[in-house]
C-alpha cells in the first residue's frame, strides 16, 4: 500500500524540477530586463594614430572617418550587475581596445553586459579586429581592414584599403568597395563583394556557403578557383587570361557567382 504515495512523490518532485528549469531562466530574463542599465560615454584622444586594434568579443564596433590627429570613441554600455569596462592602451601610434565584463556574466549568462563602440578616426587608419561573434562595420576609410572571428560579421562600405577576413562561420559584406586587394576565408558563411573600382586581386574561399562578386562593367580578369558541389556562374564576358587582375573564387559546397554590377549590394 506504500507504493502509490511514493510514485506520487516522485511525480511531484519531477513536476517541481521541471517548473524550476522553465521558470528560473524566464524569471532571470525578466529580472535582467527590469534591472538593465545603460550609459553613453564619449572618449577623445588627441594624438596621431596609425592603427586601431579591437578585441571585440561579441560586441559591435563601427568605424567612420574623422579629423586627423584625433580618435573619438562613443561607448554605448549596457549591463545588469557588472558594468562593462572599455580598456584602452596605447603602444606608440597603435590604440588597443578591449571590452571587459569580468566574470559575472560567465557565471550567470542571462545577466547581460555589453558595449557598442562607435569610432571616428583619421581616414588612413588601419583597423584590426578579433571577435567571437561580434560585428565590425567600416565606412569610408582608406587604411587596411583585418578581421579574425569565430562567427562574426564584417560590413564594409566605400573602403579602399586592403581587406583580410577570416572566419570559422561568418559573413563579409562589402558595398562600394574600392580596395585593390581582398582576401577572404570562411569555413561556413558568405562572402559578398560589390566593387565600385576594379580590384587587382581577389581571393575568396568558403568551405560551405556563398561567394558572390560584382565588378565594374567592361573590366576583365583572370578567373581561377572551383566549386566542389554547387552552382558556378561566371559572366562569360569577364574572363581574360591576359588581364592583370585576378579573381580566385572557390567553394567546397555552395555557389560562386561573378559578374558586372553597379558597385552596390
Protein Blocks (a to p, Z undefined) as FASTA:
>chain_A
ZZmmmmmmmmmmmmmmmmmmmmmmmmmmmmmmmmpccdddddddddddfbdcddekjacc
ddddddehiacdddddddfklccddddddehjaccddddebjmlmmmmmlgcdddddddd
dfklccddddfklccddehiabdcddddfklccddehiabdcddddfbdcdddehiabfb
dcdddfbdcdddddfbdcfbdcdddfbdcddddddehiacddedddfbdcddddfklpcc
kbmbdcddddfbdcddddddehiZZ
